[in-house]
Amino acid sequence: MSTTTVTPEAVEAVIFEALKGFGVEEDLLSRDAEITALDIDSLDLAELAQVLDDELGVEIKGDDVKGITLVSDLIDRVVAKAA
Amino acid sequence: MSRVVVTGVGAVTPLGVGATQLHEGWVAARSGIAAGVGACSDFEPTAVLSRKEARRADRCTQLALGAAHEALEQAGFGPGLPYDATRIACVLGTGIGGVTTLEHGHDMLRDRGPDKVPPLSVPMMMPNAPAGQVAMHHGLRGESYGVVSACAAGAHAIGAAMRMVRAGDADAVVCGGAESALTPLTHAAFAALDATSTSGISRPFDARRDGFVMGEGAGVLVLEREEDAIARGATILGVIAGYGATSDAHHLTAPHPEGEGAAEAIARALLDAKLEAKDVDYVNAHGTSTPLNDRAETLAIERALGDHAREIPVSSLKSAIGHLLGAAGAVESIATLMALRDGIAPPTLGWEEREDGMELDYVPGEARKLVTRDRPPVAISNSFGFGGHNAVVCLQGAAA
């Protein structure tokens, strides 16, 4: 587990970096972006969960991301889960 | 019964990206083999795929998508499909599938534990991934599946596709094969079987041959009914005239020593094409450069074609690009169609020494003109696989 503090800023940085690696255009990335607009699907979320576990030690399951629409929702869920 | 014609071909091979590169390279006796392997060094996946698509595809699927892009473009399948999407099928073979992905996933499991195995492992390594991904990428909504029959998979896929079109189950079928297995595990495993060449030289039918040289690549063809192709103004590149397939039921890896099952497959392909042995102008051999295959195949060709076998050219593309395993049959049918179009028998590179009892004309040195007849030339293309699978495609050039 990493010793990085799980702040919203840290979560955002990890998520943005991972999504860029998944092929999402950098200029589309923002907290207000809609998940669907970034063409993120269930496979991306499964990969992202692994990255979040690796980088921040936060375990995210499918149920944790149910019903989210914005990138900021995702960041909030991860921060809440880490608390 | 309608004839089944080819209206698009695409190939990514050690001779380059494109069917023309394959054809011209082989006819010019160029080798795509370097340091004992046939790698597709010129292939850049993002030339036809988004970064996201590329990272979700094992290299074998990337190669399939590259070849399919070329074949469908040539056939005039985009933008906008010429048939109802649910009437366009996709059948692609592979010998091993996404083994690069499998090995990486296993490394992660062993070194970092089960939680670190990539979630994309299964969808990338499954042997039906090339068929599924090509169908998805091009919006083909008819029947689609992968064919798994080792080194006969590419030819089996063409056979299955031909039957679908003939039966009216599909208006068009995108078919072929893909392979990328130049991995440590696969190399070690074939070497442990003494199947691969220790010299790193692919010289099919030569007395000094010592095993196959592994290659990677993909070949994709678009098949449809002749009258439909003519009606929509497509260019006809050749005809899939017949198909025959059998099993040796003899040994897990060794061919029947007299080529019995292979000969039966050749005979069935000709029967299916309503042709006779004397009609065959060229044999595109499986010719792996293994001691066992090349002898058994020679006997099979003689058994199936009789005295005529020694009067026609027989050559192996594997001399130029190595053995593409599950892609071989598809790539070889494409190279054969293009050779028939030009009335040429391409050479078996490296053939110099005759082995006793192997008396066919293996086309050493350079390409040769086929004997001209009053109809387009006819060829058979042989593919045989571990497991005793034999699949033979009978091809005819397009009418001038």
Chai-1 contact restraints between the chains, C-beta under 6 A:
chainA,res_idxA,chainB,res_idxB,connection_type,confidence,min_distance_angstrom,max_distance_angstrom,comment,restraint_id
A,G23,B,R51,contact,1.0,0.0,6.0,A-B,restraint_1
A,G23,B,K52,contact,1.0,0.0,6.0,A-B,restraint_2
A,A46,B,P119,contact,1.0,0.0,6.0,A-B,restraint_3
A,E47,B,P119,contact,1.0,0.0,6.0,A-B,restraint_4
